[in-house]
């Protein structure tokens, strides 16, 4: 009897798990749609991240160029004051 209980303790959870994981066609389609939407969202997020990094690099370059131009203008101004 004890052996039968042990076997039942193993078989019943496996059978219940199998019953719970069975999906209807509409559930399966919904799951596939959600999976595709998640993959599309991941792709869009990666594209946004790439665009953000590109914009950050452009902004850093613009900042460097502006600083250089400002320093040049200051030198020209200082030089004109000495004349």
C-alpha distances in whole Angstrom, upper triangle without the diagonal:
4,5,5,6,9,10,11,12,15,15,16,19,20,21,22,24,25,26,28,30,31,35,38,41,43,40,41,44,45,43,45,48,47,46,50,51,50,51,55,55,54,57,59,58,59,62,63,62,65,67,67,68,71,72,72,73,76,77,77,79,81,81,82,85,86,86,88,91,91,92,95,96,96,98,101,101,102,104,106,107,108,111
4,5,5,6,9,10,11,13,14,15,17,19,20,21,23,25,26,27,29,31,35,37,40,42,40,40,44,44,41,44,47,46,45,48,50,48,49,53,53,52,55,57,56,57,60,61,60,62,65,65,65,68,70,69,71,74,74,74,77,79,78,80,82,83,84,86,88,88,89,92,93,93,95,98,98,99,101,103,104,105,108
4,5,5,6,9,10,11,12,14,16,17,18,20,22,23,24,26,28,29,33,36,39,41,38,38,42,42,40,42,45,44,43,47,48,47,48,51,51,50,53,56,55,55,59,60,59,61,64,63,64,67,68,68,69,72,73,73,75,77,77,78,81,82,82,84,87,87,88,91,92,93,94,97,97,98,100,102,103,104,107
4,5,5,6,8,10,10,12,15,15,16,18,20,21,22,24,26,27,31,33,36,38,36,36,40,40,38,40,43,42,42,45,47,45,46,50,50,49,52,55,54,55,58,59,58,60,63,63,63,66,68,67,69,72,72,73,75,77,77,78,81,82,82,84,87,87,88,91,92,93,94,97,97,98,100,102,103,104,107
4,5,5,6,9,10,10,13,14,15,16,18,20,21,22,24,26,30,32,36,37,35,35,39,39,37,39,42,41,40,44,45,44,45,48,48,48,51,53,52,53,56,57,56,58,61,61,61,64,66,65,67,70,70,70,73,75,75,76,79,80,80,82,85,85,86,88,90,90,92,94,95,96,98,100,100,102,105
4,5,5,6,9,10,12,13,15,16,17,19,21,22,23,25,29,32,35,37,34,34,38,38,36,38,41,39,39,42,44,42,43,47,47,46,49,51,50,51,54,55,54,56,59,59,59,62,64,63,65,67,68,68,71,73,73,74,76,78,78,80,82,83,83,86,87,88,89,92,93,93,95,97,98,99,102
4,5,5,6,9,11,11,12,14,16,17,18,20,22,23,27,30,33,35,32,32,36,36,34,36,39,38,37,40,42,41,42,45,45,45,47,50,49,50,53,54,53,55,58,58,58,61,63,63,64,67,68,68,70,72,72,74,76,77,78,80,82,82,83,86,87,88,89,92,93,93,95,98,98,100,102
4,5,5,6,9,10,10,12,14,15,16,18,20,21,25,27,31,33,30,30,34,34,32,34,37,36,36,39,41,40,41,44,44,44,47,49,48,49,52,53,53,55,57,57,58,61,62,62,64,67,67,67,70,72,72,73,76,77,77,79,82,82,83,86,87,87,89,92,92,93,95,97,98,99,102
4,6,6,7,9,10,11,13,15,16,17,19,21,25,27,31,32,29,30,33,33,31,33,36,35,34,38,39,38,39,43,42,42,45,47,46,47,50,51,50,53,55,55,55,58,60,59,61,64,64,65,67,69,69,70,73,74,74,77,79,79,80,83,84,84,86,89,89,90,92,94,95,96,99
4,6,6,7,9,11,11,13,15,16,17,19,23,26,29,31,28,28,32,32,29,31,34,33,32,36,37,36,37,40,40,40,42,45,44,45,48,49,48,50,53,53,53,56,58,57,59,62,62,63,65,67,67,68,71,72,73,75,77,77,78,81,82,83,84,87,88,88,90,92,93,95,97
4,6,5,6,9,10,11,12,14,16,17,21,23,27,29,26,26,30,30,28,30,33,32,31,35,37,35,36,40,40,39,42,45,44,45,48,49,48,51,53,53,54,57,58,58,60,62,63,63,66,68,68,69,72,73,74,76,78,78,79,82,83,84,86,88,89,89,92,93,94,96,98
4,5,5,6,9,10,11,12,14,16,19,22,25,27,24,25,29,29,27,29,32,31,31,34,36,34,36,39,39,39,42,44,43,44,47,48,48,50,53,53,53,56,58,58,59,62,63,63,66,67,68,69,72,73,73,75,77,78,79,81,83,83,85,87,88,89,91,93,94,95,98
4,5,5,6,9,10,10,12,14,18,21,24,26,23,23,27,26,24,27,30,28,28,31,33,31,33,36,36,35,38,41,40,41,44,45,44,47,49,49,50,53,54,54,56,58,59,59,62,64,64,65,68,69,69,72,74,74,75,78,79,80,81,84,84,85,87,89,90,92,94
4,5,5,6,9,10,11,13,16,19,22,24,21,21,25,25,23,25,28,27,26,30,31,30,31,34,35,34,37,39,39,40,43,44,43,46,48,48,49,52,53,53,55,57,58,59,61,63,63,65,67,68,69,71,73,73,75,77,78,79,81,83,84,85,87,89,89,91,93
4,5,5,6,9,10,11,15,17,21,23,20,20,24,24,22,25,28,27,27,30,32,31,32,35,36,35,38,40,40,41,44,45,45,47,50,50,51,53,55,55,57,59,60,61,63,65,65,67,69,70,71,73,75,75,77,79,80,81,83,85,86,87,89,91,91,93,96
4,5,5,6,9,10,14,16,20,21,18,19,23,23,21,23,26,25,25,29,30,29,31,34,34,34,37,39,38,40,43,43,43,46,48,48,49,52,53,53,55,57,58,59,61,63,63,65,67,68,69,71,73,73,75,77,78,79,81,83,84,85,87,89,89,91,94
4,5,5,6,9,12,15,18,20,17,17,21,21,18,21,24,22,22,26,27,26,27,31,31,31,33,35,35,36,39,40,40,42,45,45,46,48,50,50,52,54,55,55,58,59,60,61,64,65,66,68,70,70,72,74,75,76,78,80,80,82,84,85,86,88,90
4,5,5,6,10,13,16,18,16,15,19,20,18,20,23,22,22,25,27,26,27,30,31,31,33,36,36,37,39,40,41,43,45,45,46,49,50,51,52,55,56,56,59,60,61,63,65,66,67,69,70,71,73,75,76,77,79,81,82,83,85,87,87,89,91
4,6,6,9,11,15,17,14,15,18,19,17,20,22,22,22,25,27,26,28,31,31,32,34,36,36,38,40,41,42,44,46,46,48,50,51,52,54,56,57,58,60,61,62,64,66,67,68,70,72,72,74,76,77,78,80,82,83,84,86,88,88,90,93
4,6,8,11,14,15,12,13,17,16,15,18,20,19,20,23,24,24,25,28,28,29,32,33,33,35,37,38,39,41,43,43,44,47,48,49,51,53,53,54,57,58,59,61,63,64,65,67,68,69,71,73,74,75,77,79,79,81,83,84,85,87,89
4,6,10,13,14,11,11,14,15,12,15,18,17,17,20,22,21,23,25,26,26,29,31,31,32,35,36,36,38,40,41,42,44,46,46,48,50,51,52,54,56,57,58,60,61,62,64,66,67,68,71,72,73,75,76,77,79,81,82,83,85,87
4,7,10,12,9,9,13,14,12,15,17,17,18,20,22,22,24,26,27,28,30,32,32,34,36,37,38,40,42,43,44,46,47,48,50,52,53,54,56,58,58,60,62,63,64,66,68,69,70,72,74,75,77,78,79,81,83,84,85,87,89
4,6,8,6,6,9,10,9,12,14,15,15,18,19,20,21,23,25,25,27,29,30,32,34,35,36,38,39,40,42,44,45,46,48,50,51,52,54,55,56,58,60,61,62,64,66,67,68,70,71,73,75,76,77,79,81,82,83,85,87
4,5,5,6,9,10,10,12,14,15,16,18,20,21,22,24,25,27,29,30,31,33,35,36,37,39,40,41,43,45,46,47,49,51,52,53,55,56,58,60,61,62,64,66,67,68,70,72,72,74,76,77,78,80,82,83,84,86,88
4,5,5,6,9,10,10,12,14,15,16,18,20,21,22,24,26,27,28,30,31,33,34,36,37,39,40,42,43,45,46,48,49,50,52,54,55,56,58,60,61,62,64,65,66,69,70,71,73,75,76,77,79,80,81,83,85,87
4,5,5,6,9,10,10,12,14,15,16,18,20,21,22,24,26,27,28,30,31,32,34,36,37,38,40,42,43,44,46,48,48,50,52,53,54,57,58,59,60,62,63,64,67,68,69,70,73,74,75,76,78,79,81,83,85
4,5,5,6,9,10,10,12,14,15,16,18,20,21,22,24,25,27,29,30,31,33,35,36,37,39,40,41,43,45,46,47,49,51,52,53,55,56,57,59,61,62,63,65,67,68,69,71,72,73,75,77,78,79,82,83
4,5,5,6,9,10,10,12,14,15,16,18,20,21,23,24,25,27,29,30,31,33,35,36,37,39,40,42,44,45,46,48,50,51,52,54,55,56,58,60,61,62,64,66,67,68,70,72,72,74,76,77,79,81,82
4,5,5,6,9,10,10,12,14,15,16,18,20,21,22,24,26,27,28,30,32,33,34,36,37,39,40,42,43,44,46,48,49,50,52,54,55,56,58,59,60,63,64,65,67,69,70,71,73,74,75,77,79,81
4,5,5,6,9,10,10,12,14,15,16,18,20,21,22,24,26,27,28,30,31,32,34,36,37,38,40,42,43,44,46,47,48,51,52,53,54,57,57,58,61,62,63,64,67,68,69,71,72,73,75,77,79
4,5,5,6,9,10,10,12,14,15,16,18,20,21,23,24,25,27,29,30,31,33,35,36,37,39,40,41,43,45,46,47,49,51,52,53,55,56,57,59,61,62,63,66,67,68,69,71,73,74,76,78
4,5,5,6,9,10,11,12,14,15,17,18,20,21,23,24,26,27,29,30,32,33,35,36,38,39,40,42,44,45,46,48,49,51,52,54,55,56,58,60,61,63,64,66,67,69,70,71,73,75,77
4,5,5,6,9,10,10,12,14,15,16,18,20,21,22,24,26,27,28,30,32,33,34,36,37,38,40,42,43,44,46,48,49,50,52,53,54,57,58,59,61,63,64,65,67,68,69,71,73,75
4,5,5,6,9,10,10,12,14,15,16,18,20,21,22,24,25,26,28,30,31,32,34,36,37,38,40,41,43,45,46,47,49,51,52,53,55,56,57,59,61,62,63,65,67,68,69,71,73
4,5,5,6,9,10,11,12,14,15,17,19,20,21,23,24,25,27,29,30,31,33,35,36,37,39,40,42,44,45,46,48,50,51,52,54,55,57,58,60,61,62,64,66,67,68,70,72
4,5,5,6,9,10,11,12,14,15,17,18,20,21,23,24,26,27,29,30,32,33,34,36,38,39,40,42,43,45,46,48,49,51,53,54,55,57,59,60,61,63,64,65,67,69,71
4,5,5,6,9,10,10,12,14,15,16,18,20,21,22,24,26,27,28,30,31,32,34,36,37,38,40,42,43,44,46,47,48,51,52,53,54,57,58,59,60,62,63,65,67,69
4,5,5,6,9,10,10,12,14,15,16,18,20,21,22,24,25,26,29,30,31,33,35,36,37,39,40,41,43,45,46,47,49,51,52,53,55,56,57,59,61,62,63,66,67
4,5,5,6,9,10,11,12,14,15,17,18,20,21,23,24,26,27,29,30,32,33,35,36,38,39,40,42,44,45,46,48,50,51,52,54,55,57,58,60,61,63,65,66
4,5,5,6,9,10,11,12,14,15,17,18,20,21,22,24,26,27,28,30,32,33,34,36,37,39,40,42,43,44,47,48,49,51,53,54,55,57,58,59,61,63,65
4,5,5,6,9,10,10,12,14,15,16,18,20,21,22,24,25,26,28,30,31,32,34,36,37,38,40,41,42,45,46,47,49,51,52,53,55,56,57,59,61,63
4,5,5,6,9,10,10,12,14,15,16,18,20,21,23,24,25,27,29,30,31,33,35,36,37,39,40,42,43,45,46,48,49,51,52,54,55,57,58,60,62
4,5,5,6,9,10,11,12,14,15,17,18,20,21,23,24,26,27,29,30,32,33,34,36,38,39,40,42,44,45,46,48,49,51,52,54,55,57,59,60
4,5,5,6,9,10,10,12,14,15,16,18,20,21,22,24,26,27,28,30,31,32,34,36,37,38,40,42,43,44,46,47,49,50,52,53,55,57,58
4,5,5,6,9,10,10,12,14,15,16,18,20,21,22,24,25,27,29,30,31,33,34,36,37,39,40,41,43,45,46,47,49,51,52,53,55,57
4,5,5,6,9,10,11,12,14,15,17,18,20,21,23,24,26,27,29,30,32,33,35,36,38,39,40,42,44,45,46,48,49,51,52,54,56
4,5,5,6,9,10,11,12,14,15,17,18,20,21,22,24,26,27,28,30,32,33,34,36,37,39,40,42,43,45,46,48,49,51,53,54
4,5,5,6,9,10,10,12,14,15,16,18,20,21,22,24,25,26,28,30,31,32,34,36,37,38,40,42,43,44,46,47,49,51,52
4,5,5,6,9,10,10,12,14,15,16,18,20,21,23,24,25,27,29,30,31,33,35,36,37,39,40,42,43,45,46,48,50,51
4,5,5,6,9,10,11,12,14,15,17,18,20,21,23,24,26,27,29,30,32,33,35,36,38,39,40,42,44,45,47,48,50
4,5,5,6,9,10,10,12,14,15,16,18,20,21,22,24,26,27,28,30,31,32,34,36,37,38,40,42,43,45,47,48
4,5,5,6,9,10,10,12,14,15,16,18,20,21,22,24,25,26,28,30,31,33,35,36,37,39,40,42,43,45,47
4,5,5,6,9,10,11,12,14,15,17,18,20,21,23,24,26,27,29,30,31,33,35,36,37,39,41,42,44,46
4,5,5,6,9,10,11,12,14,15,17,18,20,21,22,24,26,27,28,30,32,33,34,36,38,39,41,42,44
4,5,5,6,9,10,10,12,14,15,16,18,20,21,22,24,25,26,28,30,31,32,34,36,37,39,41,42
4,5,5,6,9,10,10,12,14,15,16,18,20,21,23,24,26,27,29,30,31,33,35,36,37,39,41
4,5,5,6,9,10,11,12,14,15,17,18,20,21,23,24,26,27,29,30,32,33,35,36,38,40
4,5,5,6,9,10,10,12,14,15,16,18,20,21,22,24,26,27,28,30,31,33,34,36,38
4,5,5,6,9,10,10,12,14,15,16,18,20,21,22,24,25,26,28,30,31,33,35,36
4,5,5,6,9,10,11,12,14,15,17,18,20,21,23,24,26,27,29,30,32,33,35
4,5,5,6,9,10,11,12,14,15,16,18,20,21,23,24,26,27,29,30,32,34
4,5,5,6,9,10,10,12,14,15,16,18,20,21,22,24,26,27,28,30,32
4,5,5,6,9,10,10,12,14,15,16,18,20,21,22,24,26,27,29,31
4,5,5,6,9,10,11,12,14,15,17,18,20,21,23,24,26,27,29
4,5,5,6,9,10,11,12,14,15,16,18,20,21,23,24,26,27
4,5,5,6,9,10,10,12,14,15,16,18,20,21,22,25,26
4,5,5,6,9,10,10,12,14,15,16,18,20,21,23,25
4,5,5,6,9,10,11,12,14,15,16,18,20,21,23
4,5,5,6,9,10,11,12,14,15,16,18,20,22
4,5,5,6,9,10,10,12,14,15,17,19,20
4,5,5,6,9,10,10,12,14,15,17,19
4,5,5,6,9,10,11,12,14,16,17
4,5,5,6,9,10,11,12,14,16
4,5,5,6,8,10,11,13,15
4,5,5,6,9,10,11,13
4,6,5,6,9,10,11
4,5,5,6,9,10
4,5,5,7,9
4,5,5,7
4,5,5
4,6
4
